[in-house]
Amino acid sequence: MESMKTTKKQGFFLGDPIWNAYKRHGGRTACLFWPGCAYNISGSKPDINIPYNKSLPFRKRFDMIVDWLLLPQPHRPGLITAYIDQPDSAGHYEVNDKDIESALSEVDDHLWYLIKRLRNENLLRCVNLAIVSDHGMQKINFTPYFSDMIDDKNVLIADGAVSRLHKYKSARTVEQLMSPFQCRHGDKWKVYDRKSMATRKHFQKTPRVGDVIVQGQPGTRFYKDASKNWNLTGDHGYDYINPAMHTIFYAMGPSIKRGSFLPAFQNIEYMNLWLSESTAVVDILTSDLLGLPEDVPNNGTPGTMDKILVHAPFRPTAFYTSLQECLAVNLHGANGCHSCSSKDLERLEPRLSCVLPPKFPLKIASIIPSCFQNYCEKLVISGLGKDDPVAIAERLVRGQTELQSSCIFSNRKYGACTNKGNSLGFVTKTISASKSDFANISPIIIPWRSGFVDDVLDPLNRYTRSLADRFGHLVVITGAAYDYDYDEIADSETRFE
């Protein structure tokens, strides 16, 4: 197991740092204590790279930045990354609220000093300055020890707010490792293996996350044993949905639109912002960020942060096509697929006959050939292939009638029942948030990972129904994608061929 703080292996850090992308296109870079700069991650290190020195005063750090910007053009860096350890250090060892306030005040004073120096050197109008943070801070109120739950020295443990257990040389199964945590979970922690972990965490593919993941609820911080208790009063690494993990982003400069505002976003969006290449014919030093092609693979969505740019890159709009009704092969009628009585089908039959408005505006931006099935209360949108993604558009209303039977049915108009199949670790369930009979339409009964149903789908559907009860009615569009190879990217059409 490798630690970011102690590893000497250049290949430990995966990905492609922004300074390497900039250097590949002829830029010059400087790094002042930014994490990862000490390693040749994907080809080179920054041109100017200062070994980490926590004791170096913040003001001297900012003076170094300005001095670099004053270098002659051939030696001047076009990208500078700099790190300061406050208010992180204060948050980890906070005694009272004044500790954080004092650290923030100190940082604020030094940032103002930097801005004044840039102004005095006539640099303020020709540099873009971004102030970012990678996490918030959560106060700790519960510190359990793994040594009280696992007596196996062959298990490797990486403790923290989110802890990871590696089987390593242990003879125990994953289920046996999970067992001690399953009887005391919920309000203090949650436990997963890689397959049951929420897809949005992107933990499933890489073995680096361990065989068992113990996710502390806000305030819970695991330690390996009492000797490893660092007496932290605050920590980070909790689920990013937790508001205490949310952080800041400020930016100013000739490329940044004054007074612009962005809704909350994930830090994975930064790479595409730094790469931004304007379409305006202007001086790159005064009107763009780095002006690079977006050729660095990352998990962000290009264009998410274009709103703050004075000259945003040109991005073609999505091409929408009209969605047509699926081919009718029979007259409409209820077709029993599973657990349907004759009374069920008689009740459903008259509710399958309706006509859409002549100019029904349904458009879609998808490369997968799709069509819709009209179920009156819902529209089922599906691809034409066997395992193509499926979606529904439905209207939920306050006090909707509860499901009266377990009958799974389809409309004969569109052919036979569909069967998405099932396998170990999966459960079949509707993608509809509704509790009416029409939640059990055959094409929208699909296999889900059981952990996803318990931790994501069911809570989401309960919340969706609560909104319908609150507002009276709600239009909901829900879709599913498949990821059978656990690479956390939706499977392509060729994945099933």
PyMOL commands that set and color helices and strands:
alter all, ss='L'
color gray80, all
select helices_A, chain A and resi 10-12+18-24+58-69+73-75+88-92+97-120+124-126+146-148+174-182+199-201+207-209+226-228+243-245+267-275+284-287+306-308+342-352+412-414+437-440+442-444+450-471+493-496
alter helices_A, ss='H'
color red, helices_A
select strands_A, chain A and resi 29-32+48-50+79-82+129-132+138-139+156-158+162-166+189-193+212-216+234-235+249-252+321-322+334-338+363-364+370-374+378-383+390-397+408-411+426-430+445-449+473-479
alter strands_A, ss='S'
color yellow, strands_A
deselect
rebuild
show_as cartoon
